[in-house]
Amino acid sequence: MPPKGRIEVNEKYCKACGLCVEECPQEVIGLAANRINAKGYHPAELINAGCTGCGICAIVCPEAAIAVYREIAKVKEPGA
């Protein structure tokens, strides 16, 4: 089972450059079609399920507008 993750985009800083969209290996990030931020840009957002929390989007973001969160897999207790 692949790891699960999610991103949070700080829309205040996102300038819709699209680098995160281009570099996402899971192809789950897109630019919001129905929303614009205060600067007039369509901010990045998750558009599909399947984020693994790899962090590539956060690394390539020139504005450091993306925070990545990854679920920690629960370890089964012996005898449970």
Rosetta constraint file for C-alpha pairs under 8 A:
AtomPair CA 2 CA 52 HARMONIC 6.90 0.50
AtomPair CA 3 CA 52 HARMONIC 5.09 0.50
AtomPair CA 3 CA 53 HARMONIC 7.34 0.50
AtomPair CA 3 CA 70 HARMONIC 7.39 0.50
AtomPair CA 3 CA 71 HARMONIC 6.95 0.50
AtomPair CA 3 CA 73 HARMONIC 7.79 0.50
AtomPair CA 4 CA 50 HARMONIC 7.00 0.50
AtomPair CA 4 CA 51 HARMONIC 5.94 0.50
AtomPair CA 4 CA 52 HARMONIC 4.49 0.50
AtomPair CA 4 CA 53 HARMONIC 6.31 0.50
AtomPair CA 4 CA 70 HARMONIC 5.99 0.50
AtomPair CA 4 CA 71 HARMONIC 5.57 0.50
AtomPair CA 5 CA 50 HARMONIC 7.80 0.50
AtomPair CA 5 CA 51 HARMONIC 5.08 0.50
AtomPair CA 5 CA 52 HARMONIC 4.58 0.50
AtomPair CA 5 CA 53 HARMONIC 4.06 0.50
AtomPair CA 5 CA 54 HARMONIC 7.78 0.50
AtomPair CA 5 CA 68 HARMONIC 7.21 0.50
AtomPair CA 5 CA 69 HARMONIC 5.44 0.50
AtomPair CA 5 CA 70 HARMONIC 4.12 0.50
AtomPair CA 5 CA 71 HARMONIC 5.73 0.50
AtomPair CA 6 CA 46 HARMONIC 7.81 0.50
AtomPair CA 6 CA 51 HARMONIC 5.82 0.50
AtomPair CA 6 CA 52 HARMONIC 7.27 0.50
AtomPair CA 6 CA 53 HARMONIC 5.93 0.50
AtomPair CA 6 CA 68 HARMONIC 6.00 0.50
AtomPair CA 6 CA 69 HARMONIC 5.32 0.50
AtomPair CA 6 CA 70 HARMONIC 6.51 0.50
AtomPair CA 7 CA 45 HARMONIC 7.77 0.50
AtomPair CA 7 CA 46 HARMONIC 7.18 0.50
AtomPair CA 7 CA 53 HARMONIC 7.41 0.50
AtomPair CA 7 CA 66 HARMONIC 6.54 0.50
AtomPair CA 7 CA 67 HARMONIC 5.59 0.50
AtomPair CA 7 CA 68 HARMONIC 4.54 0.50
AtomPair CA 7 CA 69 HARMONIC 6.06 0.50
AtomPair CA 8 CA 45 HARMONIC 7.64 0.50
AtomPair CA 8 CA 66 HARMONIC 5.72 0.50
AtomPair CA 8 CA 67 HARMONIC 5.19 0.50
AtomPair CA 8 CA 68 HARMONIC 6.56 0.50
AtomPair CA 9 CA 14 HARMONIC 7.24 0.50
AtomPair CA 9 CA 43 HARMONIC 7.69 0.50
AtomPair CA 9 CA 44 HARMONIC 6.67 0.50
AtomPair CA 9 CA 45 HARMONIC 6.68 0.50
AtomPair CA 9 CA 65 HARMONIC 5.56 0.50
AtomPair CA 9 CA 66 HARMONIC 4.57 0.50
AtomPair CA 9 CA 67 HARMONIC 6.45 0.50
AtomPair CA 10 CA 14 HARMONIC 6.44 0.50
AtomPair CA 10 CA 65 HARMONIC 4.97 0.50
AtomPair CA 10 CA 66 HARMONIC 6.31 0.50
AtomPair CA 11 CA 37 HARMONIC 6.05 0.50
AtomPair CA 11 CA 43 HARMONIC 5.92 0.50
AtomPair CA 11 CA 44 HARMONIC 7.90 0.50
AtomPair CA 11 CA 65 HARMONIC 7.20 0.50
AtomPair CA 12 CA 37 HARMONIC 6.73 0.50
AtomPair CA 12 CA 38 HARMONIC 6.93 0.50
AtomPair CA 12 CA 39 HARMONIC 7.80 0.50
AtomPair CA 12 CA 65 HARMONIC 7.97 0.50
AtomPair CA 13 CA 63 HARMONIC 6.18 0.50
AtomPair CA 13 CA 64 HARMONIC 7.72 0.50
AtomPair CA 13 CA 65 HARMONIC 5.53 0.50
AtomPair CA 14 CA 41 HARMONIC 7.58 0.50
AtomPair CA 14 CA 43 HARMONIC 5.65 0.50
AtomPair CA 14 CA 44 HARMONIC 7.11 0.50
AtomPair CA 14 CA 63 HARMONIC 6.65 0.50
AtomPair CA 14 CA 65 HARMONIC 5.71 0.50
AtomPair CA 15 CA 39 HARMONIC 7.71 0.50
AtomPair CA 15 CA 41 HARMONIC 5.77 0.50
AtomPair CA 15 CA 42 HARMONIC 7.57 0.50
AtomPair CA 15 CA 43 HARMONIC 6.66 0.50
AtomPair CA 15 CA 63 HARMONIC 7.90 0.50
AtomPair CA 16 CA 31 HARMONIC 6.81 0.50
AtomPair CA 16 CA 41 HARMONIC 5.80 0.50
AtomPair CA 16 CA 42 HARMONIC 5.78 0.50
AtomPair CA 16 CA 43 HARMONIC 5.29 0.50
AtomPair CA 16 CA 44 HARMONIC 6.33 0.50
AtomPair CA 18 CA 22 HARMONIC 6.26 0.50
AtomPair CA 18 CA 30 HARMONIC 7.84 0.50
AtomPair CA 18 CA 31 HARMONIC 7.36 0.50
AtomPair CA 18 CA 44 HARMONIC 7.55 0.50
AtomPair CA 19 CA 23 HARMONIC 6.14 0.50
AtomPair CA 19 CA 57 HARMONIC 7.51 0.50
AtomPair CA 19 CA 60 HARMONIC 6.47 0.50
AtomPair CA 19 CA 61 HARMONIC 6.58 0.50
AtomPair CA 20 CA 24 HARMONIC 5.93 0.50
AtomPair CA 20 CA 29 HARMONIC 7.03 0.50
AtomPair CA 20 CA 44 HARMONIC 7.81 0.50
AtomPair CA 20 CA 56 HARMONIC 7.50 0.50
AtomPair CA 20 CA 57 HARMONIC 4.48 0.50
AtomPair CA 20 CA 58 HARMONIC 7.43 0.50
AtomPair CA 20 CA 60 HARMONIC 6.40 0.50
AtomPair CA 20 CA 61 HARMONIC 6.33 0.50
AtomPair CA 21 CA 27 HARMONIC 7.03 0.50
AtomPair CA 21 CA 28 HARMONIC 7.76 0.50
AtomPair CA 21 CA 29 HARMONIC 5.16 0.50
AtomPair CA 21 CA 30 HARMONIC 5.52 0.50
AtomPair CA 21 CA 31 HARMONIC 7.61 0.50
AtomPair CA 21 CA 44 HARMONIC 7.65 0.50
AtomPair CA 21 CA 57 HARMONIC 7.62 0.50
AtomPair CA 22 CA 27 HARMONIC 7.97 0.50
AtomPair CA 23 CA 56 HARMONIC 6.96 0.50
AtomPair CA 23 CA 57 HARMONIC 6.65 0.50
AtomPair CA 23 CA 60 HARMONIC 7.82 0.50
AtomPair CA 24 CA 28 HARMONIC 6.89 0.50
AtomPair CA 24 CA 29 HARMONIC 6.74 0.50
AtomPair CA 24 CA 56 HARMONIC 6.67 0.50
AtomPair CA 24 CA 57 HARMONIC 6.24 0.50
AtomPair CA 26 CA 50 HARMONIC 6.59 0.50
AtomPair CA 26 CA 51 HARMONIC 6.46 0.50
AtomPair CA 26 CA 52 HARMONIC 7.75 0.50
AtomPair CA 27 CA 48 HARMONIC 8.00 0.50
AtomPair CA 28 CA 46 HARMONIC 5.66 0.50
AtomPair CA 28 CA 47 HARMONIC 5.45 0.50
AtomPair CA 28 CA 48 HARMONIC 4.84 0.50
AtomPair CA 28 CA 49 HARMONIC 6.58 0.50
AtomPair CA 28 CA 50 HARMONIC 6.58 0.50
AtomPair CA 28 CA 51 HARMONIC 6.40 0.50
AtomPair CA 29 CA 44 HARMONIC 6.63 0.50
AtomPair CA 29 CA 45 HARMONIC 5.58 0.50
AtomPair CA 29 CA 46 HARMONIC 4.56 0.50
AtomPair CA 29 CA 47 HARMONIC 5.48 0.50
AtomPair CA 29 CA 48 HARMONIC 7.21 0.50
AtomPair CA 30 CA 44 HARMONIC 5.52 0.50
AtomPair CA 30 CA 45 HARMONIC 5.63 0.50
AtomPair CA 30 CA 46 HARMONIC 6.29 0.50
AtomPair CA 30 CA 47 HARMONIC 5.79 0.50
AtomPair CA 31 CA 42 HARMONIC 5.68 0.50
AtomPair CA 31 CA 43 HARMONIC 5.45 0.50
AtomPair CA 31 CA 44 HARMONIC 4.31 0.50
AtomPair CA 31 CA 45 HARMONIC 6.01 0.50
AtomPair CA 32 CA 36 HARMONIC 7.42 0.50
AtomPair CA 32 CA 42 HARMONIC 5.21 0.50
AtomPair CA 32 CA 43 HARMONIC 5.60 0.50
AtomPair CA 32 CA 44 HARMONIC 5.93 0.50
AtomPair CA 32 CA 45 HARMONIC 6.21 0.50
AtomPair CA 33 CA 42 HARMONIC 6.53 0.50
AtomPair CA 34 CA 42 HARMONIC 7.80 0.50
AtomPair CA 35 CA 42 HARMONIC 5.88 0.50
AtomPair CA 35 CA 43 HARMONIC 7.41 0.50
AtomPair CA 36 CA 40 HARMONIC 5.41 0.50
AtomPair CA 36 CA 41 HARMONIC 5.08 0.50
AtomPair CA 36 CA 42 HARMONIC 4.49 0.50
AtomPair CA 36 CA 43 HARMONIC 6.46 0.50
AtomPair CA 37 CA 41 HARMONIC 5.49 0.50
AtomPair CA 37 CA 42 HARMONIC 6.42 0.50
AtomPair CA 37 CA 43 HARMONIC 6.57 0.50
AtomPair CA 52 CA 70 HARMONIC 6.98 0.50
AtomPair CA 53 CA 68 HARMONIC 5.92 0.50
AtomPair CA 53 CA 69 HARMONIC 5.89 0.50
AtomPair CA 53 CA 70 HARMONIC 4.90 0.50
AtomPair CA 54 CA 68 HARMONIC 7.88 0.50
AtomPair CA 54 CA 70 HARMONIC 7.98 0.50
AtomPair CA 55 CA 59 HARMONIC 6.39 0.50
AtomPair CA 55 CA 68 HARMONIC 5.92 0.50
AtomPair CA 56 CA 60 HARMONIC 6.30 0.50
AtomPair CA 57 CA 61 HARMONIC 6.10 0.50
AtomPair CA 57 CA 66 HARMONIC 7.05 0.50
AtomPair CA 58 CA 64 HARMONIC 6.45 0.50
AtomPair CA 58 CA 65 HARMONIC 7.33 0.50
AtomPair CA 58 CA 66 HARMONIC 5.05 0.50
AtomPair CA 58 CA 67 HARMONIC 6.37 0.50
AtomPair CA 58 CA 68 HARMONIC 6.88 0.50
AtomPair CA 59 CA 64 HARMONIC 7.76 0.50
AtomPair CA 61 CA 65 HARMONIC 6.65 0.50
AtomPair CA 61 CA 66 HARMONIC 7.03 0.50
AtomPair CA 76 CA 80 HARMONIC 6.97 0.50
